[in-house]
Amino acid sequence: MAVQPLRGASADSEQSVQQLNALQANFRERHLSELFAEDALRFSKLSLQIDQIVLDYSKHRIDAQVMQALISWAHSQDLQAWVKKLFSNAEINPTEQRAAMHWALRLDSGSAEYPELSRQVHQQLDRMYALVEKIHAGQYRGASGEVIQDVVNIGVGGSDLGPLMVTHALSDFKVQTAKPLGIHFVSTMDGSQLSDLLHKLRPETTLFIISSKSFGTIDTLSNAQTVRLWLEKALGSSAQILKHHFIGISTKAEKMTEWGIAAENQFLLWDWVGGRYSLWSCIGLPIALTIGAEGFKQLLAGAHAIDQHFQHAPFEQNIPVLMGLLGAWNNNFLNIQTHAVLPYDGRLKYFAAYLQQLEMESNGKSTQRNGEKVTLDTCPIVWGEVGPNAQHAFYQLLHQGTHAVSCDFIAPVRRYTAQQFTYVDNAEALALQHHLALSNCLAQSRLLAFGNQALETGGLTGLPAYKQYAGNQPSSTILLQELSPYTLGMLIALYEHKVFVQSVLWGINPFDQWGVEKGKEIANQLLPVLNGDQQDVSGLDASTQGLLQILLGKAHG
């Protein structure tokens, strides 16, 4: 089925889509084993190294003609102009009349190109670094005078997923502190995480971070109120408790003050930072507490390196552009509607969950910037798990199921050899385990691509159908020289810019999330009914009325 160009698209864009339509029929049926057999240099032509990251995209159903058509499509959609607009103070988020300048959070201190932006950002970052050093040195004390030993981040969405993911991923880089410091995360509104955690903590030595861009998110504020009551019950109600046990991070200083957070414990965001792009700001305080100020600066430096690459590299050698184009080719022209993220490193356990928000909240849209309905499928379903675990869970579907799935395999080249592992007694055995993970990573992408052709010679004879592998599932492999603050910063920024590339191809705004807002609004309408403050439910649908009756303990009949 032919893909229709976007409504209102330029003549060049329509021509590019028509050219891709002409190519798609052949490549829907073309097998990767044939493409590799035709070109012994395919890997060298379809892989790219930038700094400490390698992208191998040779296992996609493409050739030079397809890539040129995709790049032409990007040019016809004015991608270069949109990139320039992104890296400016233009209101690139039209529905909220805001810029999207998360890249500014990664600017060097004293940036000559953006001096005022840099000054504002580093003023807050420097305050955060000073707090981190104070906590690490054992100089930050609770209301009773005891040293803080546990820090709990209370947030949801971008205020939780990013810091949680990075903190876990960089656990090997945890800095030594005067006393052991525990970093914890609470996000669920039902209180289950908090209930379990509070039993393990001491009020006297616990510091809470309330992270909320609007400082109005009910999930976060309900958890914050619960811990406030917990502290007051143990330590008594006083201004000293609020002063010594709470840090606030938000765009709304007045709301933080109203809640009771001391001015010196308030860290500011800006409206031009979207929640899912905010880990680079003071929202990343849990990250800085884990890896230290210098580690956090390396995280920012890695992202900044990709910002420069994205702005200046030609499309043919631009990793975020290539990732975006390949995803759109699979999604729009090969009808692959689901994408799996499969890191072969347990430290990246939360990376797929982080990308789910980044990609699906950004590009899960059906309306173009011009108000017209899209004519192209937008964001695919993004999911995934740490690869070695996933092999024993859903790889059966990838290899022999009926769904077409594209995949990203991610792995570090080196592990258990860096200086921070010299204390590990069993380093040699762990290094062998890393090789085991790498061999599985390469084997799985090979089997997904080539199917039966990946099996040993002679292994195909007489195989029953249930032992056959069709292959032809496309994938990219991303190799990091080592998982470090710098390379993780690079990796996250690659995906951020990939998302932006695809938003331009699809003509949508990736920086708002009105679908999220409406659900919260409806929940606020139902809460008074459950709390017993409202009786009339006649305006609700029959299903919701019936469920409310059960939840309120009324007869179900």
Buried (B, 14 or more C-beta within 10 A) or exposed (E): EEBBBBEEBEEBBBBBBEBBBEBBEEBBEBBBBEBBEEBEEBEEEBBBEBEBBBBBBBBBBBBEEBBEBBBBBBBBBBBBEBBEBBBEBBBBBEEBEBBBBBBBBBBBEEBEEBEEBBEBBBEBBEBBBEBBBEBBEBEBBBBBEBBBBBBBBBBBBBBBBBBBBBBBBBEBBBBEBEEEBBBBBBBEBEEEBBEEBBEEBEBBBBBBBBBBBBBEBBBBBBBBEBBBEBBBEEBEEEEBBBBBBBBBBBBBBEBBBEBBBBEEBBBBBBBBBBBBBBBBBBBBBBBBBBBBBEBBBBBBBBBBBBBEBBBEBEBEEBBBBBBBBBBBBBBBBBEBBBBBBBBBBBBBBBBBBBBBBBBBBBBBBEBBBEEEEBBBBBBBEBBBBBBBEBBEEBBEEBBBEEEBBBBBBBBBBEBBEEEEEEEEEEEEEBBEEBEEBBEBBEEBBBBBBBBBBBBEEEEEEEEEEEEBBEBBBBBBBBBBBBBBBBBBBBBBBBBBBBBBBBBBBBBBBBBBBEEEEEEEEEEEEBEEBEEEEEEEBEEBEEEBEEBBBEEEEEEEE
